[in-house]
């Protein structure tokens, strides 16, 4: 067989193998992002307008998140937050709007203590979505009701729903997202 014939066979084979490897990598990356971000993956695709742009955004979120100093709570801090939540929840019966506002502040405080930046809502949501992709929507919904309650335009049922939503994220943040606790 001549060198030209060999090259005519080898080059296309190498190209096909490289294309299959790239496709496999891309598919694995997409699957990993979908699993990690859950419903947030679809939301980001919709907002970005394309899968490629969304996956670029989600990868950037991961990179930013990796640079954050997210840390577990000490057992004492965990107990303090659990007690604070019980107080906020107890306040709901007599003062639902105040309780929802306090729940928002308590979740923000918990996030801050865990190491999440809390100054900008949009960035907060992006940072949370990396480890809490399945519960970040709860935070969006609760925060929306809190904003309406500050204008006294939320119903009692909406306020009750906001407390449930805050509790979902609160519990996950309190338990470090289900990861084993570091004992200090």
C-alpha positions as a printed Julia matrix, in Angstrom:
184×3 Matrix{Float64}:
   0.0    0.0    0.0
   1.32   3.41  -0.89
   1.78   6.27   1.59
  -0.96   8.26  -0.15
  -3.44   5.42   0.22
  -2.51   4.92   3.86
  -3.0    8.62   4.56
  -6.34   8.55   2.7
  -7.48   5.85   5.14
  -5.84   7.05   8.39
  -6.75  10.76   8.18
 -10.53  10.21   7.88
 -10.41   7.6   10.66
  -8.56  10.01  12.96
 -11.04  12.77  12.1
 -14.02  10.51  12.83
 -12.49   9.31  16.14
 -11.74  12.91  17.16
 -15.27  13.99  16.26
 -16.76  11.12  18.29
 -14.53  11.97  21.25
 -15.58  15.63  21.08
 -19.24  14.63  20.84
 -18.84  12.31  23.83
 -17.18  15.06  25.87
 -19.88  17.57  24.94
 -22.68  15.11  25.78
 -21.08  14.22  29.13
 -20.64  17.91  29.95
 -24.28  18.65  29.12
 -25.46  15.7   31.23
 -23.28  16.8   34.16
 -24.63  20.36  33.99
 -28.23  19.12  33.78
 -27.75  16.87  36.79
 -25.97  19.5   38.83
 -28.29  22.41  38.1
 -31.57  20.52  37.78
 -34.45  22.84  36.8
 -32.03  25.78  36.75
 -30.46  24.28  33.6
 -33.7   24.66  31.63
 -34.34  28.11  33.04
 -30.87  29.26  32.01
 -31.26  27.8   28.51
 -34.52  29.71  28.14
 -33.01  32.97  29.41
 -29.8   32.63  27.37
 -31.6   31.71  24.17
 -29.35  28.76  23.35
 -27.86  25.7   24.98
 -24.32  26.77  24.14
 -24.76  30.19  25.78
 -26.52  28.64  28.78
 -23.83  26.03  29.27
 -21.18  28.73  29.05
 -23.08  30.69  31.73
 -23.49  27.65  33.98
 -19.81  26.79  33.65
 -18.93  30.37  34.59
 -21.18  30.05  37.65
 -19.32  26.9   38.67
 -15.97  28.63  38.27
 -17.11  31.64  40.35
 -18.62  29.33  42.98
 -15.38  27.36  43.24
 -13.58  30.61  44.11
 -16.0   31.35  46.97
 -15.19  30.28  50.51
 -18.37  28.27  51.16
 -18.06  26.7   54.57
 -20.14  24.53  56.87
 -21.73  25.92  59.99
 -20.49  25.09  63.43
 -22.94  23.02  65.48
 -23.57  26.08  67.7
 -24.39  28.27  64.69
 -26.62  25.55  63.24
 -28.53  25.34  66.54
 -28.83  29.14  66.73
 -30.25  29.34  63.2
 -32.69  26.5   63.9
 -33.93  28.38  66.99
 -34.19  31.62  65.04
 -36.26  29.85  62.38
 -38.64  28.53  65.03
 -39.15  32.1   66.3
 -39.8   33.43  62.8
 -42.21  30.61  62.07
 -44.03  31.25  65.35
 -44.43  34.91  64.45
 -46.32  33.98  61.27
 -49.67  33.4   63.02
 -49.96  36.94  64.35
 -47.76  38.88  61.9
 -47.41  36.99  58.58
 -45.86  39.86  56.6
 -43.28  40.51  59.3
 -42.51  36.78  59.52
 -41.9   36.53  55.77
 -39.62  39.55  55.88
 -37.75  38.08  58.86
 -37.46  34.74  57.02
 -35.88  36.57  54.07
 -33.39  38.28  56.37
 -32.64  35.02  58.19
 -31.95  33.15  54.93
 -29.67  35.99  53.8
 -27.84  35.89  57.13
 -27.41  32.13  56.87
 -26.09  32.49  53.32
 -23.63  35.16  54.43
 -22.37  33.02  57.31
 -21.89  30.07  54.97
 -19.78  32.32  52.69
 -22.19  33.35  49.94
 -22.1   37.0   48.82
 -25.51  38.52  49.52
 -25.4   42.05  48.11
 -26.98  41.47  44.7
 -30.09  39.3   44.29
 -29.29  38.18  40.74
 -25.77  37.13  41.75
 -27.1   35.47  44.89
 -29.4   33.33  42.77
 -26.57  32.38  40.4
 -24.23  31.48  43.26
 -26.9   29.43  45.02
 -27.83  27.6   41.83
 -24.48  25.8   41.68
 -25.07  23.69  44.79
 -28.78  24.3   45.27
 -30.13  24.14  41.72
 -33.21  22.25  42.83
 -34.17  24.7   45.59
 -33.09  28.07  44.2
 -36.52  28.42  42.57
 -38.02  28.27  46.07
 -35.91  31.28  46.98
 -36.99  33.18  43.86
 -40.67  32.55  44.64
 -40.32  33.44  48.32
 -38.36  36.6   47.59
 -41.0   37.69  45.08
 -43.75  37.31  47.7
 -41.6   39.16  50.23
 -41.28  42.07  47.82
 -45.07  42.12  47.36
 -45.65  41.88  51.1
 -43.5   44.96  51.67
 -46.14  46.77  49.59
 -48.94  44.96  51.48
 -50.14  43.29  48.28
 -49.53  39.62  49.13
 -52.34  37.36  50.28
 -52.09  35.26  53.42
 -51.88  32.15  51.25
 -49.01  33.65  49.25
 -47.26  34.55  52.5
 -47.75  30.99  53.76
 -46.29  29.68  50.5
 -43.32  32.02  50.87
 -42.58  30.57  54.3
 -42.62  27.07  52.82
 -40.29  28.19  50.03
 -37.9   29.91  52.43
 -37.92  26.8   54.61
 -36.86  24.58  51.69
 -33.72  26.61  51.02
 -33.13  27.31  54.71
 -33.11  23.59  55.54
 -30.74  22.83  52.69
 -28.34  25.62  53.66
 -28.52  24.63  57.31
 -27.62  21.03  56.47
 -24.86  22.03  54.01
 -26.91  20.74  51.09
 -27.04  17.23  52.43
 -23.25  16.76  52.61
 -21.85  15.21  55.77
 -21.17  17.73  58.5
 -17.64  18.61  59.52
 -17.3   18.27  63.26
 -15.57  21.21  64.91
